[in-house]
Amino acid sequence: FGDGPLSNISLFRTNPSEPEAPNAPRSNLAERTSWSTFVSVLPCYDGGCPVTQFGFEIQEVSDGSIMQTPVWGTNPPDEKGYYFYSINTLRPGRIYKFRAFAV
């Protein structure tokens, strides 16, 4: 018995899985002003769909108000894989909580 010819090629794609939430964003102390800060975010597992955008939810601790940034396209990450964004809608002397989301 000899080897027969190969069949035609069939193409299959598995369904992507849901991406994990990004790691908690970090604020760069050296890049803070009264009105703005640079935040960095490190994405986690993307579920097979590359992350192309990030957005942030910002909560002012004193009054609980929440705002959401526009969704921004990703810039090239640094050598450790972090993406950096400028948040410039803050108010002086306030404490904020940040959460990131990926698109």
N, C-alpha and C positions, 0 to 999 in steps of 0.2 A: 504494500500500500504506500502510496506517495502522498505528499502534501497537496491539497487542492488549492485553488486560487482563493484570495481573500474576498469577503463579502463587500458590498457597498458600505459606505460609512453612514452611521446613524449619529445624529447629534442630540445630546440630552443636556438639560440644564436643571440643576436642583434649585428649589426655592430658597431665596435668602432667608436667614433667620433674623429675628428682631435685634437691632443693635443695642448694646449696653449704654447706659447713661454715661456721659463724660465724667471724669474725675471732677471734684469740686474746684472751681476756679480759684486762682491765687492772685492777690494784689501785690504789685511791686512797690515796696516802700520808697524806693529811690525815684519812682515815677509818679508820685502823688502830688496833687495840688489841692486847694480848697474846693475846686469844682470838678476834678477829674482824677482818674487813676487808670493805669494800664493793668489789665487782668490777663492771666495766662490760663490756658485750659489744655489738658492732655486727654485726647480721646481714648476710649477703651475699644473693645471689640466692635467692629462696624457691622457685623452680621452679614458680610458678603456684599454690602452696598457701600462704597466709599463715602465718607463724610465729606460734603462739599460746602457746608455752611454751619455756622454757630450763631446762637442768640443767647441773651442773658436775661434772667428775671432778677430784678433788684428790689429788695424790700428795705424801706427805711424803718429802723427798729423803733424809734420813738413814737411814731403814729401808725405803724403797720401798713402804710401805703405801699403798693406794689406797682412797679412799672416794668415794661418789657422793652428791650432794645429791638431795633430792626434786626432781621436775620442777615448776617454778613457772610460773604464768600470767604473761603479760607485763604489766608496768606501762606506762603511757604513756612513750614514749621522750623523751629531752631534745631540744633544738633541733637537735642534730647527728645524731640517730637512735640514740643509745646507750641501752641498757636497763641498769638498776642493780639489784643484788641484794646482800643482806647474807649473808656466810658467817660463821657464829658457832660453828663446831665445831673451831676450830684450837687448837693447844697452844703455850704461850709459848716463844719462843726457837727456833722451828723454821723451816726453809725449805720452801716449798711450790711445787709446779707446779700450774697450773690449766689445764683444757681445758673448753670449753663445747660443748654440743650443743643443737640446736634440734629442736622437735617441732611 
